[in-house]
Amino acid sequence: MTDKAKRPYFLWDYDLTDQQVREILRGDNETEKIWMMSRIIESARYQDVWNYMTYDELKSSFHELKLKAPIRRVWEHAFSIWE
């Protein structure tokens, strides 16, 4: 998504813009940040994940993310291959 005024497709049930998503991810509220990262990991396309966070950001917060078990296992497997 290139229009920062539009709602990202992975937030179909929240009225947040792309810019607001990025502000949450860069902000100081850890609860909101973990929620947003979890939502992106679970609902965004793989290639879009990297538009919002870096590998290091994801890796350092991964243990805190609230993810469905199958999604967590896939990412854990990916980390094991990448490292």
Contacts in CASP RR format, 6 or more apart in sequence:
PFRMAT RR
TARGET T0000
AUTHOR 0000-0000-0000
METHOD contacts of the structure
MODEL  1
MTDKAKRPYFLWDYDLTDQQVREILRGDNETEKIWMMSRIIESARYQDVW
NYMTYDELKSSFHELKLKAPIRRVWEHAFSIWE
1 8 0 8 1.000
1 9 0 8 1.000
1 18 0 8 1.000
3 18 0 8 1.000
4 17 0 8 1.000
4 18 0 8 1.000
4 19 0 8 1.000
5 17 0 8 1.000
5 18 0 8 1.000
5 19 0 8 1.000
6 17 0 8 1.000
6 18 0 8 1.000
7 14 0 8 1.000
7 15 0 8 1.000
7 16 0 8 1.000
7 17 0 8 1.000
7 18 0 8 1.000
8 16 0 8 1.000
8 18 0 8 1.000
8 21 0 8 1.000
8 44 0 8 1.000
9 44 0 8 1.000
10 39 0 8 1.000
10 40 0 8 1.000
10 43 0 8 1.000
10 44 0 8 1.000
10 48 0 8 1.000
11 21 0 8 1.000
11 39 0 8 1.000
11 43 0 8 1.000
16 24 0 8 1.000
21 36 0 8 1.000
21 40 0 8 1.000
21 52 0 8 1.000
22 52 0 8 1.000
24 32 0 8 1.000
24 33 0 8 1.000
24 36 0 8 1.000
25 33 0 8 1.000
25 36 0 8 1.000
25 37 0 8 1.000
25 52 0 8 1.000
25 53 0 8 1.000
27 33 0 8 1.000
33 61 0 8 1.000
34 61 0 8 1.000
34 64 0 8 1.000
34 65 0 8 1.000
34 66 0 8 1.000
35 66 0 8 1.000
37 52 0 8 1.000
37 53 0 8 1.000
37 57 0 8 1.000
37 58 0 8 1.000
37 61 0 8 1.000
37 65 0 8 1.000
38 65 0 8 1.000
38 66 0 8 1.000
38 67 0 8 1.000
40 48 0 8 1.000
40 49 0 8 1.000
40 52 0 8 1.000
40 53 0 8 1.000
41 49 0 8 1.000
41 58 0 8 1.000
41 65 0 8 1.000
41 67 0 8 1.000
41 71 0 8 1.000
41 75 0 8 1.000
42 67 0 8 1.000
42 68 0 8 1.000
42 71 0 8 1.000
44 52 0 8 1.000
49 58 0 8 1.000
55 82 0 8 1.000
59 79 0 8 1.000
62 75 0 8 1.000
62 79 0 8 1.000
65 72 0 8 1.000
67 75 0 8 1.000
END
